[in-house]
């Protein structure tokens, strides 16, 4: 469901794909985040998404004028997951609200995997 706002100049419609892309790019700037995860529900297999598909690891829910964002992420091994999650929530909330003027009610983090470099 796209978000729309009326101004003195007309109506502005922001598609969910745009909001998800802003959230995904913001998430990728956070320390310890390797990428967004796509969960194949049929097989239960998690895979790392490339930059052009970041929005597939994000789901949005708009209710009562407030937005809830679910982020499915993959983190770097050896990082502090609660610290990463706190930073991620703050960054995504700030960037989405700053760019779209839509109030973010909640950012939910789902850690789907850990990447180990060899």
N, C-alpha and C positions, 0 to 999 in steps of 0.2 A: 504494500500500500504506500504509494508515494506521499511525501509530505508536501503540503502546499500552504502558501502564505499570500495574503492579499496586501498590496501596497498601494500607494497613491498612483503608481504607474501601471498597475495591472497585477496579474497573478504570477507567482513564482512557484514552480513545481520542481521538487528535488526527488529524483528516482532513488529507490533503495540501493541500487547498484552503486550510485555515486557515494552515498553515505557509507556503504560497506567498504568501498575503495579507500575513502579517507581514513576509516578505522584501521584497515589493513596496513596502509602505508605508515600510519602513526605507530602501529604495533611493531613494525619492522625496525623502527628507529630505537627501540628500547634494548638496553643491554641484556644479553642472555637469551633473546628470542632468535631462534634459528629460522622459523617460518611459521606459516599457517598450515593447519592440518585438514585434510579432507578425509572424512570417515566414510568408508564404503560400508553402508549398513548391511548389505547382503552378506558380505564376507567378514565384516568386522576388521577390515584391514585399514590401517591409517597410512596415508602417504603425504609427503611434503609437497606443498604446492609451490609452483614457480610464481614469480612476481606478477605476471599478467593474470593469474588466477587466484589472487589473494582473497577476493570476496567470497569464494566458495567455502572458505573456512569460517565464515561469519554469518550469523543469522540475526535479523533485526525484528523487533516486535514493537509496534507503536500502539499505545492505548492511552486514551485521555490526554492526548497532546504530549505525552512523555515517551521517550524511546528507551528500550532495553536492548543491549547489545551482547550477544554471546560470541566469544572468541575461542576458537579451538586452535591451540598453539603447540609447537614443539620447541623445547628449551635445550640449551647447551648443558651437557653433563658437568657437574661440579658447581653449578650456580645455585644461589639461594632462591628457591621457588617462591616463597612468600614475599621476598623483597622484589622480585621480578613482577609478581602479580600486582603489588601495590603501585609500582612505577607504571605498569601497563594501564591500569585502571585510570590513574591520574592523566596520563598522556592522551589516551583515547578519548576520555570524557572532555578534556580541554579542547582538543583539536576538532572534534565533531561539533561541539557547541560553538566554537569560534568561527568555523567555516559555514555552518548551516543555520545557526541561531535556534536549533532545536534542543530542548532541554533533555539531557540524558539522565534517566532515573537510575539505571543500574548498568554496570558492565560486568558480566559473568565470565570467568576464565575457566576453561577446561584444558588441562594439560594432557594432551593425547600421546605424547612421546618425548623421549630424551635422545639427543644425538650425541654419540660418542665418537670423537675424532681419533683416528689411529695414527 
